[in-house]
């Protein structure tokens, strides 16, 4: 009887801990649709937004993917659960063509490899989707995201857009990346490339529409910490 009683008490404690941890996690979550302008660089607004890449409204959506491994974005964990996984939502919106594209080797996802998709109207919040490869997930280094941000900017300018949205999708793919550093590297890469392009334009070596806004996407659990990295990068860029 004592053993049974102790077991019941232990089960009660575990249940209470689960309730407490769940409540704490919910308190830390930022509501989907929340947005904030973290600052401006070169007259370009830097927006943070809690939203998935399939639903975000912009002229161009950028999403990042690793080299394909079977079921990589669907294995939860380490990938985020389906209800919070932007790549899963993107795949659903594209009628699973994202998975087919990768699985068939039509886009290998090698580091900095790109492919531009123009889905049927209404499938995504943006009319065009730029995929950028991140390479081998087992060799990922967060500093790569600076180069990824640069590639995104140059492609966006080449396409003539003035507003693009960027999703790193690292957590979606199951990589426990340093969120603040990643967001900071992406921001730095975006504006290092943009400043180079502005210089080229001043020398009459490039012609493009100036950017007005970039939107950096984050999941509900990562909005504030991503903002810390973005803010730090903006401050560094202004020095």
C-alpha positions as CSV (number, residue, x, y, z in Angstrom):
1,X,0.0,0.0,0.0
2,X,2.8,2.4,0.8
3,X,4.4,1.7,-2.6
4,X,1.1,2.5,-4.3
5,X,0.7,5.6,-2.3
6,X,4.3,6.8,-3.1
7,X,3.7,6.0,-6.8
8,X,0.5,8.1,-6.7
9,X,2.3,11.0,-5.0
10,X,5.2,10.8,-7.5
11,X,2.7,10.8,-10.4
12,X,0.9,13.8,-9.0
13,X,4.2,15.7,-8.7
14,X,5.1,14.8,-12.3
15,X,1.7,16.0,-13.5
16,X,2.1,19.3,-11.7
17,X,5.6,19.8,-13.1
18,X,4.2,19.2,-16.6
19,X,1.4,21.7,-16.1
20,X,3.9,24.3,-14.8
21,X,6.4,23.8,-17.6
22,X,3.6,23.9,-20.2
23,X,2.2,27.2,-18.8
24,X,5.7,28.6,-18.6
25,X,6.4,27.7,-22.2
26,X,3.1,29.3,-23.3
27,X,4.0,32.5,-21.5
28,X,7.2,32.6,-23.5
29,X,5.4,32.1,-26.9
30,X,4.8,35.2,-29.1
31,X,1.5,35.2,-30.9
32,X,1.5,34.4,-34.7
33,X,1.1,37.6,-36.7
34,X,3.1,39.7,-34.2
35,X,5.4,42.1,-36.0
36,X,7.9,44.7,-35.0
37,X,10.3,47.1,-36.8
38,X,13.6,46.4,-35.1
39,X,15.2,49.4,-36.8
40,X,16.4,50.8,-40.2
41,X,19.6,50.5,-42.1
42,X,20.3,52.4,-45.3
43,X,16.6,53.6,-45.2
44,X,15.5,50.0,-45.3
45,X,13.0,48.9,-42.5
46,X,14.1,45.7,-40.7
47,X,10.9,43.9,-39.6
48,X,10.6,40.9,-37.4
49,X,7.4,38.8,-37.9
50,X,6.1,35.6,-36.3
51,X,4.8,33.8,-39.4
52,X,5.6,30.9,-41.6
53,X,7.1,31.3,-45.1
54,X,4.0,30.0,-46.8
55,X,1.7,32.6,-45.4
56,X,3.9,35.7,-45.3
57,X,2.9,38.6,-47.7
58,X,5.9,40.0,-49.6
59,X,7.2,40.3,-53.2
60,X,9.6,37.5,-52.7
61,X,9.8,34.7,-50.0
62,X,13.3,33.3,-49.3
63,X,13.5,29.9,-47.5
64,X,16.5,27.8,-46.7
65,X,16.9,24.0,-46.9
66,X,19.7,21.5,-46.2
67,X,20.7,18.7,-48.5
68,X,17.9,16.2,-48.5
69,X,17.7,13.3,-46.2
70,X,14.6,11.1,-46.0
71,X,11.8,12.7,-44.0
72,X,14.1,15.3,-42.6
73,X,11.5,18.1,-42.0
74,X,8.9,15.6,-40.8
75,X,10.9,13.8,-38.1
76,X,9.8,15.5,-34.9
77,X,12.0,15.7,-32.9
78,X,14.6,16.8,-33.9
79,X,12.6,18.9,-36.4
80,X,9.9,21.1,-35.0
81,X,6.4,19.6,-34.6
82,X,4.3,19.9,-37.8
83,X,2.0,22.6,-36.3
84,X,5.0,24.9,-35.7
85,X,7.2,23.8,-38.7
86,X,7.3,26.4,-41.5
87,X,8.9,24.0,-44.0
88,X,6.1,21.5,-43.4
89,X,3.5,24.3,-44.0
90,X,5.5,25.4,-47.1
91,X,5.5,21.8,-48.4
92,X,1.7,21.5,-47.8
93,X,1.0,24.8,-49.5
94,X,3.0,23.6,-52.6
95,X,1.1,20.3,-52.7
96,X,4.3,18.5,-51.4
97,X,6.3,19.6,-54.4
98,X,9.0,21.0,-52.1
99,X,9.7,17.5,-50.9
100,X,9.4,16.0,-54.4
101,X,11.8,18.6,-55.8
102,X,14.4,17.8,-53.2
103,X,13.8,14.0,-53.2
104,X,14.2,13.8,-56.9
105,X,17.5,15.7,-56.8
106,X,16.2,18.6,-58.9
107,X,17.4,20.9,-56.1
108,X,20.2,19.4,-54.1
109,X,20.5,22.1,-51.4
110,X,24.3,22.4,-51.6
111,X,25.6,25.4,-49.7
112,X,24.5,28.7,-51.4
113,X,22.8,26.8,-54.3
114,X,19.7,28.6,-55.4
115,X,16.5,27.9,-57.3
116,X,13.6,30.3,-58.0
117,X,10.1,28.9,-58.0
118,X,7.0,30.7,-59.3
119,X,4.0,28.7,-57.9
120,X,0.5,28.9,-59.1
121,X,-1.2,32.1,-57.9
122,X,-2.6,32.0,-54.4
123,X,-0.6,29.0,-53.2
124,X,1.8,31.2,-51.2
125,X,1.6,34.6,-49.6
126,X,4.4,35.7,-52.0
127,X,4.3,35.3,-55.8
128,X,7.9,33.9,-56.0
129,X,9.9,31.6,-53.7
130,X,13.7,31.6,-53.6
131,X,15.2,28.5,-52.1
132,X,18.8,28.7,-50.8
133,X,20.8,25.6,-49.9
134,X,22.6,25.2,-46.6
135,X,24.6,22.2,-47.5
136,X,25.3,19.2,-45.2
137,X,23.4,19.5,-42.0
138,X,26.1,17.7,-40.1
139,X,28.7,20.3,-41.1
140,X,26.5,23.4,-40.6
141,X,28.2,26.5,-39.2
142,X,26.1,29.5,-38.2
143,X,28.5,31.9,-39.9
144,X,27.3,30.5,-43.3
145,X,24.1,32.5,-42.7
146,X,25.9,35.8,-43.4
147,X,26.7,34.5,-47.0
148,X,23.1,33.2,-47.3
149,X,21.8,36.7,-46.4
150,X,24.0,38.2,-49.0
151,X,22.8,35.8,-51.7
152,X,19.2,36.6,-50.8
153,X,19.8,40.3,-51.2
154,X,21.5,40.1,-54.5
155,X,18.9,37.8,-55.9
156,X,16.1,40.0,-54.6
157,X,17.6,43.1,-56.3
158,X,18.1,41.1,-59.5
159,X,14.4,40.3,-59.5
160,X,13.5,43.9,-59.0
161,X,11.7,43.5,-55.6
162,X,11.6,46.2,-52.9
163,X,10.4,43.9,-50.1
164,X,11.4,40.3,-49.4
165,X,10.8,38.0,-46.5
166,X,13.5,35.7,-45.2
167,X,13.1,32.4,-43.3
168,X,16.3,30.6,-42.1
169,X,14.2,27.4,-41.3
170,X,17.0,25.9,-39.2
171,X,14.8,24.9,-36.3
172,X,12.3,23.5,-38.8
173,X,14.9,21.2,-40.2
174,X,16.0,20.0,-36.8
175,X,19.2,22.1,-36.2
176,X,19.6,23.4,-32.7
177,X,21.2,26.6,-33.9
178,X,22.1,29.8,-31.9
179,X,19.0,31.8,-32.8
180,X,20.4,35.3,-31.9
181,X,23.6,34.7,-33.8
182,X,21.9,33.3,-36.8
183,X,19.5,36.3,-37.0
184,X,22.5,38.7,-36.6
185,X,24.5,37.0,-39.3
186,X,21.6,37.1,-41.7
187,X,21.1,40.8,-41.0
188,X,24.8,41.6,-41.5
189,X,24.9,39.6,-44.7
190,X,21.9,41.3,-46.1
191,X,23.2,44.8,-45.6
192,X,26.8,44.1,-46.4
193,X,25.6,43.0,-49.8
194,X,23.2,45.8,-50.1
195,X,25.9,48.4,-49.3
196,X,28.1,46.9,-52.0
197,X,25.3,47.1,-54.5
198,X,24.6,50.7,-53.6
199,X,28.3,51.5,-54.2
200,X,28.1,49.8,-57.6
201,X,25.0,51.8,-58.4
202,X,26.8,55.0,-57.4
203,X,29.5,54.1,-60.0
204,X,26.9,53.4,-62.6
205,X,27.8,49.7,-62.5
206,X,24.4,48.5,-61.3
207,X,20.8,49.5,-61.7
208,X,18.0,48.3,-59.3
209,X,15.1,49.4,-57.3
210,X,16.1,50.4,-53.7
211,X,14.9,48.0,-51.0
212,X,12.2,49.4,-48.7
213,X,11.7,46.6,-46.2
214,X,13.0,43.2,-45.3
215,X,11.0,40.9,-43.1
216,X,12.8,38.3,-41.0
217,X,10.6,35.5,-39.9
218,X,10.7,33.7,-36.6
219,X,8.7,31.0,-34.8
220,X,6.6,31.9,-31.8
221,X,9.2,30.6,-29.3
222,X,12.1,32.5,-31.0
223,X,10.8,36.0,-31.8
224,X,12.4,37.9,-28.9
225,X,15.8,36.1,-29.0
226,X,16.0,36.6,-32.7
227,X,15.2,40.3,-32.2
228,X,18.2,40.6,-29.8
229,X,20.5,39.3,-32.6
230,X,18.9,41.6,-35.2
231,X,19.2,44.6,-32.9
232,X,22.9,43.9,-32.2
233,X,23.6,43.6,-35.9
234,X,21.8,46.8,-36.7
235,X,23.8,48.7,-34.0
236,X,27.0,47.2,-35.4
237,X,26.1,48.2,-38.9
238,X,25.5,51.8,-37.9
239,X,28.9,52.2,-36.2
